[in-house]
Amino acid sequence: MPNASAQPVIGGGWFEALAEQFTAPYFAELKAFLLAERSQHPIFPKGSAIFNAFDLTPFEQVRVVILGQDPYHGPGQAHGLCFSVPSGTPFPPSLANIFAELKRDLGLPVPNQGDLTPWAKQGVLLLNATLTVRAHQAGSHQGKGWERFTDAAIAQLSARREGLIFLLWGRFAQQKEALIDSGRHYVLKAPHPSPLSAHRGFIGCGHFGQVNDLLVAQGQAPIDWRL
C-alpha cells in the first residue's frame, strides 16, 4: 500500500512532479479505500510493488510510455508494471501477443519469461491507469482515484519532458491522447494486444522498431527489447 507518510516512497523525481496529487483530498480518500479493501480482500499487487513502474523508471529517465488499464487480478501475476508478470509466471494472452509482435517486427525470439523489468530500467514507463485491483475482480478499483493520479503523471511528462514516445494500445489507452502534447512528443496508436483485437492491427503495427527509429533519430540509444 502507498506509504502513509507525507512523502510516499516513489521513484526519483516523481514525488516532485506529483506532489499536488499526494496532498489532494482524493488521494486521502483513495488511501482510506485501499485500507478498507485490504482488510477484507486480497489486493494485487502487493503494497511494495504498487509504485513499481515509477520506482524502476525515474521521471527524468522516461523515454517511452506504454499505457495499460488495470493490474492482472490473478494470484502471482501483478507486480506493478503493465502487461508484465514475474519470471516463471505463464504469459497472459496480451503479453503473448506482445511477444509475437516483437518476433514479427524485430525477429527477436519469444522470451522464456514475462518480466518486463529490463524494459523499465531502460526508460520504458510501464504504467497502468489503475494501480491496484481486488483479487479475481477485473476493474474493481477503477473510479477510486488512481486514474486521476496516473493522468497527472502523464500530463506532467507531457509538460516537462520532450521527445517522449507514447504507445497507446486500444481504445482505453487512446483516450489518454488528450493529455499528451503531440507537438512535443510522439504518439503511436494500435489496437489492444488482447486476443479480441490483436489481429485487427496490433500484430503488424511495428511499434517496437518505430520506437527505436525515433530514439536513434533523437541521438539516443535504442531499447534492447530482448528479455
N, C-alpha and C positions, 0 to 999 in steps of 0.2 A: 504494500500500500504506500502511496506517496508519503514522504516524511511529514510529520505533523508540525515540524519546526517552522520558524518564519522563512527560512531559506531551504526549500526542499533540495535533496541531493539529485542533481540533474547535470548532464554533460556540459563541458566547457562552453561558456558564452550563452547558454540557453537561459539561465536564470535572469541574466541582464536583459535578454531580448523579451522575456515573458514575465517580467516582474509584476506588471499590472494585472496579469491573469491570476497569479498566486494570491494576491490580496483582494481580488474581486469577490463579492458576495456569492456568486455562483460557484466559485471554487470551494468555498467552505461548505456549501450545500452538497457538492459532489463528494467531498471527503466524508461528510456525515452519511451520505447514501452508501458509500463503499464500506464504511464501518458496519453499518446495519446489514448490508448484504453478506459481508464476510462472517458475521455472527450466525448466519442461518444457512449459508450455501457455500460450496466450493467456488472459488473465483479464480479465473485464469487471466493473465499469467500470475505467477507468484509475485508478491509485493516488490521484491528487489529487482524484478525484471520489467516492471510497468514502464519505466522510462529508458529501457534498454536502447531504443533507437537513438535517443538523444545522447545517452552515455557513450555509445560507440562512435557517434558521428558529431563531434563538436560543431557549433554554429558556423565558425569560420572555415571549417573543413568540408562543409557540404558542397558537393559538385553536381550531384544527381539526386532527384527526389522521386521515389516510387510510392504511390499512394494506394493503400488498401482501405478496407472498410471496417473490419471487425476482427478481433483475435480469433484463432481457432478455438472451438469450445469443447474439444475432446481432451481427456487427460493426457498430459505429457507432450502436447503439441505446441501451445503458445509459449513464446519466450521473448515477447516484446518487439519483434521485427515482423513487418507484414510479409506474408507468404512463406516465411521461414519456419522450419521445425528443427528441434535439437537433433544432433547427429544420432543416427540409429533409429529414428522415428520414420515410419513409412511415409512416402510422399503423399500429401493431399493431391487431389486431381488438378487443381490450379497450378500447383508447383510443378507437377509432372509436365504440364503443358508449357510452362515457362522454360523448363529444361529442353523440351522438344524444339521450341523455337530457337533457343541458344544453339542447339546442334544444327538446325537447318540454316540459321543465319551465319554462324561463325565456324561451323564444323567442329565444335567442341564436343567431346564425349559427354554423355549423360553422367552426372556425378554419382558417386555411390552413397552420398549423404546430402541432406537438405538444409544444413545450417548455413545461412547466408551471411554470417558474421564477417567473413573475409570481404564481402562487398561493402558492408557498413564501414569497415576500417579503411576503405579506400575513398570514402566520401559519398557513398550511396545511402541517403537517408531513407530507411525502410519504415514508413510512417503509416500506421493505421489511424483512421479518423476517430475511432473509439478505442481506448487503450485497455479496457477490461471487458470481461464477459462472464456471465454465470455459466457454470458447467452445463453442457448439453442444451443450452438455450441460445441459439444464434440471435444476435441483435438485442439481447436482454438489457444491455447497458447503454443503448442508443438513447439520445434525447435527455441524458442526465447531466450534461455539461462538457463531456470530453470533446465533442465536436467544436464547441466554441474555443476550447483550448488549442486544439490542433489547427483550426482555421487561423488562429492568431499566429501559430508557428509558421504556417505557410505565408501569411501576409508579411510577417517580419523578414522572412527570407527574401520575398519579392522586393520589399522596400529597401533592404540594407545590403543586399548582395547583387552581383551582376553576372550574367552569363550562365546561370544555372539551367539544368535540363530537367524538366518535369515530365515524367511518364504517367499519363492519365489513361488507365486501362478500364474501360467500362463506363457506363452512364453515371454511376455514383461519383467516381473519381473525376469525371469530366465536368461535373457541376462545380468543382473547385477551381475551374479555369478562371472564374470571375475574380479570384483572389490574387491572380498572377499577372504582373505587368509584362505582356508579351513584347513590349518594346525593349525590355531589359533582359529577358530570358527566352529560352526555347521551350516550346510545348509540343510534345509528341503524343498523339492520341491513337488508340486502337480499341477494339472490343476487349472485354474481360477475358482472362485466360481460363475461366471455368469451362467445364465440358459443354455447358449450354451455349457458349458463344465463341469458344476459341477458334473453331473452324470457320467462323464468319469474318475472319480478318486478323485475329491475333496471331495465328500461325501464318507467317508470311509478312508480318509487319516490319521486320528488320530493325527493330528499335535498338538492339544491343550494338550492332555495327554503327548505326547512326549516332548513338551516344558517343562512341569512341571517335568517330569522324569529327563531331562537333568539339569534343575536348581537344583533340590534336590541333584543330584549326585555331583554337584559342591559346596554343602553346603549352597545353597541359598533357600529362601522361594519360594514356587510355586506361580504362578499367580492365583489370585482368579478371574476366568473368569465370575463370576456372575455380573449382572448389576442391 
